[in-house]
C-alpha cells in the first residue's frame, strides 16, 4: 500500500514538464478566447469614432485610424441626439421601478409559499412552475389583446404588471426561504407581531443577499427587454433605450452615427454595475440552476 | 374583515394573492383567449368562429414549415455548440493548473456579452458580417484567401452568423452554470480515482459528466426553450422580420408577422398554440430521455 502510494507520487512528479506545457496551453487558450469574445466591443469602440456612412459601407473595423477618427458622433450624442437621453432616462426609471416592485411582490408571494401550509398550496406552486416552462412568446399576442382590453396600452404599467409576481424570482426566493430557520417566525409571533409584520420586519432583512442576486438579474432583463415593450409602447416619448435604438434603423436609411455611439453608451451602465458586483451577477444567473 | 385578513388562517392566501391575480389575469385568461382566438377569423369589429380552419391552413403553409425547420435547426445547433464546449471550458477553469488573475479575467470577459441587449448585439454582428470585403468577417476569411461573402444573404452563411451571435452571448453564461455545478462535486471522488490510476479523460467521463447531470439537464431545458422561442436575434440581425427567402424566419417571427404585421390575430394564435405544443412535447421527451421522471418516482 505504502509502495503504491509512493509510486503514485513519483509518477506524478515525472509528469511535471507535461503539466507545465498543458498549463501554458491553457493560459494561451484563455487569453485567446477572452480576446475573441471582447473583440466586438473593441470594434464598436473604434466604430464610435467613424462616420456612419463609412460604417455602412465598410462595416466594423479593428484598427483605430487616428487620422480619420473624429469625436463627431460623441458631440452629436450629447448635443443633437434628439430623444436619446429621454430613452436613457425612461429605461433607468422603468428598470428601477420594475426591480423594486418585482422583488417586493415576489418575495411577499415566496414567503407565503415557504412559511405556510395551506389548501391548494401545491396546486398554486405547480402554476408557478408552469409559467416558468411556457414560452412568453407564445402568449404574447393574447396578452397584448388583454392589455388593450384593460386600456393599459402604451403605458409602463403594461410593461410591468404582467411580470410583477415573477415566476422564477418567486421560485428562487422560496428556495432561499426554505433554508431560513422557522424559529425566526415563531419568535416574531411570540413578540406579538402580525403575520405581515413578521414578513416586513424579520424576513426582509434576512433576504437581503438573495435580493442582491435577483435585483441584478431582473435589472439586466428589464434594461435589455425588447420584444414586449416593442409591442406595448407606441409614443416615441415613452420609448426605452432598446426600442429607441431600434427606431434609428429605418427602411429609409440608418442613422449609424448615432446608433453606434448610442449602443456603446447603452452597454456602459450595466457594464459598470457588473464590474462592481460581479459576484452577485453570477450568483443571480446560476441561482436557479443547481437543484439536483 | 380586518381581523380575518390578519388571522393566521387567511395570511397565506393574502401572501400569494398577487401571484394568483397575475396568474389569472395575465396568464389563464390570455391562454384561454389564445385557444379561442386560434379557432376564429378575426377582422376589425367582427370575429367569426371557424373551427379548425386556421390549423388546417397552417399545416399546408409552406412558409410556416420553413419557420419550424429554422427554429428546430437553430435549437439543435445551439444544443450541440452551447453545451459540450462550455462544459469543457468550465472544467478547464476549474482545474487547479491555472490560478489567479487570468482565470478571473477569462470568466468575466466571457460573461460580459450576456449583459448587452440583443438590439446592440444584433447591430454589432450585422456590421461584423457586412457584405463589403472590408467588413470584419470578410477581412478575417480574406487572411485565408477566401473571397468575400455576402453573409446575411445566403441561407448557410446567414445561419452561421446567427449561431455565432448565439455562441458569443451564451458561452460565458453556460460556462458559469457548469462551473457552479462543478463546485458541488466532492474532491474525494477525483482523489480516489487518481489512486486507482484513472486518466484525466476517464475521470471526466466517469465522474464529472454523471455528477453534472442536473446542471446538464437544466442547461438543456433552457436551451431547448430559448432555441425554439428565438426571435429577437434574427429580427436584429436582418433588421426586421424580413430576411431574404425567409432564411432567418422563426416560429415566433412568423407569429409576429401574422399577428402584428398582417393583423391576422386568429391565424397567429394558431401558430402560438402549435408552438406551445411543440415546446411541451420536446421538453417531455427530453425529460423522459434524461430520466427525470424516473428519478422523481423514487
HADDOCK unambig.tbl for C-alpha pairs under 7 A between the chains (distance, minus, plus):
assign (segid A and resid 23 and name CA) (segid B and resid 97 and name CA) 5.83 0.50 0.50
assign (segid A and resid 23 and name CA) (segid B and resid 98 and name CA) 6.31 0.50 0.50
assign (segid A and resid 30 and name CA) (segid B and resid 106 and name CA) 5.93 0.50 0.50
assign (segid A and resid 31 and name CA) (segid B and resid 106 and name CA) 7.00 0.50 0.50
assign (segid A and resid 34 and name CA) (segid B and resid 106 and name CA) 5.62 0.50 0.50
assign (segid A and resid 34 and name CA) (segid B and resid 109 and name CA) 5.76 0.50 0.50
assign (segid A and resid 34 and name CA) (segid B and resid 110 and name CA) 6.34 0.50 0.50
assign (segid A and resid 37 and name CA) (segid B and resid 110 and name CA) 6.34 0.50 0.50
assign (segid A and resid 37 and name CA) (segid B and resid 168 and name CA) 6.51 0.50 0.50
assign (segid A and resid 38 and name CA) (segid B and resid 109 and name CA) 6.66 0.50 0.50
assign (segid A and resid 40 and name CA) (segid B and resid 124 and name CA) 6.88 0.50 0.50
assign (segid A and resid 44 and name CA) (segid B and resid 124 and name CA) 6.98 0.50 0.50
assign (segid A and resid 57 and name CA) (segid B and resid 132 and name CA) 6.89 0.50 0.50
assign (segid A and resid 58 and name CA) (segid B and resid 132 and name CA) 5.96 0.50 0.50
assign (segid A and resid 58 and name CA) (segid B and resid 134 and name CA) 5.25 0.50 0.50
assign (segid A and resid 58 and name CA) (segid B and resid 135 and name CA) 5.50 0.50 0.50
assign (segid A and resid 59 and name CA) (segid B and resid 127 and name CA) 4.87 0.50 0.50
assign (segid A and resid 59 and name CA) (segid B and resid 128 and name CA) 6.15 0.50 0.50
assign (segid A and resid 59 and name CA) (segid B and resid 130 and name CA) 5.60 0.50 0.50
assign (segid A and resid 59 and name CA) (segid B and resid 134 and name CA) 6.63 0.50 0.50
assign (segid A and resid 59 and name CA) (segid B and resid 135 and name CA) 4.39 0.50 0.50
assign (segid A and resid 59 and name CA) (segid B and resid 136 and name CA) 6.78 0.50 0.50
assign (segid A and resid 60 and name CA) (segid B and resid 127 and name CA) 5.51 0.50 0.50
assign (segid A and resid 60 and name CA) (segid B and resid 128 and name CA) 5.54 0.50 0.50
assign (segid A and resid 60 and name CA) (segid B and resid 135 and name CA) 5.76 0.50 0.50
assign (segid A and resid 60 and name CA) (segid B and resid 136 and name CA) 5.86 0.50 0.50
assign (segid A and resid 61 and name CA) (segid B and resid 135 and name CA) 6.73 0.50 0.50
assign (segid A and resid 61 and name CA) (segid B and resid 136 and name CA) 5.77 0.50 0.50
assign (segid A and resid 108 and name CA) (segid B and resid 15 and name CA) 5.79 0.50 0.50
assign (segid A and resid 109 and name CA) (segid B and resid 15 and name CA) 5.08 0.50 0.50
assign (segid A and resid 109 and name CA) (segid B and resid 16 and name CA) 4.53 0.50 0.50
assign (segid A and resid 109 and name CA) (segid B and resid 18 and name CA) 6.93 0.50 0.50
assign (segid A and resid 109 and name CA) (segid B and resid 19 and name CA) 6.55 0.50 0.50
assign (segid A and resid 112 and name CA) (segid B and resid 12 and name CA) 5.00 0.50 0.50
assign (segid A and resid 112 and name CA) (segid B and resid 15 and name CA) 4.86 0.50 0.50
assign (segid A and resid 112 and name CA) (segid B and resid 16 and name CA) 5.68 0.50 0.50
assign (segid A and resid 116 and name CA) (segid B and resid 12 and name CA) 6.22 0.50 0.50
assign (segid A and resid 134 and name CA) (segid B and resid 276 and name CA) 6.95 0.50 0.50
assign (segid A and resid 135 and name CA) (segid B and resid 225 and name CA) 6.95 0.50 0.50
assign (segid A and resid 135 and name CA) (segid B and resid 229 and name CA) 6.61 0.50 0.50
assign (segid A and resid 137 and name CA) (segid B and resid 229 and name CA) 6.62 0.50 0.50
assign (segid A and resid 137 and name CA) (segid B and resid 252 and name CA) 6.60 0.50 0.50
assign (segid A and resid 138 and name CA) (segid B and resid 272 and name CA) 4.71 0.50 0.50
assign (segid A and resid 138 and name CA) (segid B and resid 275 and name CA) 6.62 0.50 0.50
assign (segid A and resid 138 and name CA) (segid B and resid 276 and name CA) 6.43 0.50 0.50
assign (segid A and resid 139 and name CA) (segid B and resid 30 and name CA) 6.68 0.50 0.50
assign (segid A and resid 139 and name CA) (segid B and resid 31 and name CA) 6.52 0.50 0.50
assign (segid A and resid 142 and name CA) (segid B and resid 30 and name CA) 4.86 0.50 0.50
assign (segid A and resid 142 and name CA) (segid B and resid 33 and name CA) 6.24 0.50 0.50
assign (segid A and resid 142 and name CA) (segid B and resid 34 and name CA) 5.56 0.50 0.50
assign (segid A and resid 143 and name CA) (segid B and resid 26 and name CA) 6.42 0.50 0.50
assign (segid A and resid 143 and name CA) (segid B and resid 30 and name CA) 5.35 0.50 0.50
assign (segid A and resid 146 and name CA) (segid B and resid 30 and name CA) 6.63 0.50 0.50
assign (segid A and resid 162 and name CA) (segid B and resid 22 and name CA) 6.20 0.50 0.50
assign (segid A and resid 162 and name CA) (segid B and resid 26 and name CA) 5.62 0.50 0.50
assign (segid A and resid 165 and name CA) (segid B and resid 18 and name CA) 6.32 0.50 0.50
assign (segid A and resid 165 and name CA) (segid B and resid 19 and name CA) 5.20 0.50 0.50
assign (segid A and resid 165 and name CA) (segid B and resid 22 and name CA) 6.62 0.50 0.50
assign (segid A and resid 194 and name CA) (segid B and resid 6 and name CA) 6.82 0.50 0.50
assign (segid A and resid 195 and name CA) (segid B and resid 6 and name CA) 6.92 0.50 0.50
assign (segid A and resid 195 and name CA) (segid B and resid 8 and name CA) 6.82 0.50 0.50
assign (segid A and resid 195 and name CA) (segid B and resid 11 and name CA) 6.62 0.50 0.50
assign (segid A and resid 220 and name CA) (segid B and resid 115 and name CA) 6.80 0.50 0.50
assign (segid A and resid 224 and name CA) (segid B and resid 117 and name CA) 4.63 0.50 0.50
assign (segid A and resid 242 and name CA) (segid B and resid 119 and name CA) 6.03 0.50 0.50
assign (segid A and resid 246 and name CA) (segid B and resid 119 and name CA) 6.79 0.50 0.50
assign (segid A and resid 263 and name CA) (segid B and resid 120 and name CA) 5.65 0.50 0.50
assign (segid A and resid 267 and name CA) (segid B and resid 116 and name CA) 5.89 0.50 0.50
assign (segid A and resid 270 and name CA) (segid B and resid 115 and name CA) 6.76 0.50 0.50
assign (segid A and resid 286 and name CA) (segid B and resid 176 and name CA) 6.83 0.50 0.50
assign (segid A and resid 286 and name CA) (segid B and resid 177 and name CA) 5.44 0.50 0.50
assign (segid A and resid 289 and name CA) (segid B and resid 177 and name CA) 6.62 0.50 0.50
assign (segid A and resid 289 and name CA) (segid B and resid 215 and name CA) 6.36 0.50 0.50
assign (segid A and resid 289 and name CA) (segid B and resid 218 and name CA) 6.16 0.50 0.50
assign (segid A and resid 290 and name CA) (segid B and resid 181 and name CA) 6.45 0.50 0.50
assign (segid A and resid 290 and name CA) (segid B and resid 214 and name CA) 6.60 0.50 0.50
assign (segid A and resid 290 and name CA) (segid B and resid 215 and name CA) 5.89 0.50 0.50
assign (segid A and resid 291 and name CA) (segid B and resid 214 and name CA) 6.86 0.50 0.50
assign (segid A and resid 292 and name CA) (segid B and resid 214 and name CA) 5.17 0.50 0.50
